[in-house]
């Protein structure tokens, strides 16, 4: 299981330091080199999609590493 989380860390995606709800949009914008405002608007639009938006956001929240490299799902499973 450790190799799975290590592969997520190697992607380079991290939660953004300027976060509102978990830093998902800020982290994606930072990695993709685009505007945080644009990504936040796209995330809001995705949340309007029934089931897919909220589910995808929750998966990203559980799997995207914080700035220090820790992953919430990994911490939960290691307890």
C-alpha positions in Angstrom: 0.0 0.0 0.0 2.9 2.3 0.6 4.0 2.2 -3.0 0.5 3.4 -4.0 0.8 6.5 -1.8 4.4 7.1 -2.9 3.2 7.1 -6.5 0.6 9.7 -5.7 3.4 11.9 -4.1 5.5 11.5 -7.2 2.8 13.1 -9.4 3.7 16.5 -8.0 0.2 17.4 -7.0 0.0 19.0 -3.6 -2.8 20.9 -1.8 -2.3 24.6 -2.3 -1.2 26.9 0.5 -4.0 29.3 -0.3 -6.8 27.0 0.5 -10.5 27.5 1.1 -11.9 24.0 1.4 -8.9 21.7 1.7 -6.8 23.3 -0.9 -7.8 21.0 -3.7 -8.5 23.8 -6.3 -5.4 25.8 -5.2 -3.2 22.7 -5.5 -4.5 21.7 -9.0 -4.1 25.3 -10.2 -0.6 25.4 -8.9 0.4 22.2 -10.5 -1.3 23.0 -13.8 0.0 26.5 -13.9 -3.4 28.2 -14.2 -5.5 30.7 -12.3 -6.8 29.6 -8.9 -10.0 31.4 -9.6 -10.6 29.5 -12.8 -10.0 26.2 -11.2 -12.3 27.1 -8.3 -15.1 28.0 -10.7 -14.6 24.7 -12.5 -14.7 22.8 -9.2 -18.0 24.6 -8.3 -19.4 23.7 -11.7 -18.4 20.1 -11.1 -20.1 20.1 -7.7 -23.3 20.8 -9.5 -23.1 17.5 -11.4 -25.2 14.9 -9.5 -22.9 12.5 -7.7 -19.8 12.9 -9.8 -18.7 16.3 -8.6 -19.0 15.6 -4.9 -17.6 12.1 -5.2 -14.6 13.3 -7.2 -13.9 16.1 -4.7 -14.0 13.7 -1.8 -11.6 11.3 -3.5 -9.2 14.1 -4.3 -9.5 15.4 -0.7 -8.6 11.9 0.6 -5.7 11.3 -1.8 -4.0 14.7 -2.5 -1.0 15.2 -0.2 -0.6 18.2 2.0 2.4 20.5 1.5 4.4 18.3 3.9 3.7 15.2 1.8 1.2 13.5 4.2 -1.9 12.0 2.7 -5.2 12.0 4.7 -6.2 8.5 3.6 -2.8 7.1 4.4 -2.8 8.5 7.9 -6.3 7.1 8.4 -5.3 3.6 7.3 -2.1 3.6 9.3 -3.9 4.0 12.7 
